[in-house]
Every structure is written in structure tokens, then in C-alpha cells.
Amino acid sequence: MANPKRKFSKARTRKRAATWKLAAVNVSICSQCQQPKQPHRLCPNCGYYRGKEIITPENA
């Protein structure tokens, strides 16, 4: 089994780890109620998806 000849410095390790960032969540606008929602998902505000009512919202 191969072993490293010397220890990686903390700076080298942290420089490599610094590229792992979270991406911002994409947001689109619902065509029915104009509220922000995630794309390709049911609108949590009005219950519509692609122009059809899928569920009846509980806050209505």
C-alpha cells in the first residue's frame, strides 16, 4: 500500500477544500399566483403545476 512521503500542509488542504461551495437555489415565478417557487415543482402557495391545479392549498 502506498503512503505519502510527507504531510500535506494545512494551506494546501484548505486551498483544495475552498472550492466546495454551495450554489444558490434557483427560483422561478409561478404563472398562476406570481409567487417565487423552485422550477419544475408544484407551487407551495397555490398548488398549481404547469397550469393545472394538483392540490388544493390548505391556507385557502
Buried (B, 14 or more C-beta within 10 A) or exposed (E): EEEEEEEEEEEEEEEEEEEEEEEEEEEEEBEBEEEEBEEEEBBBBBBBBEEEEEEEEEEE
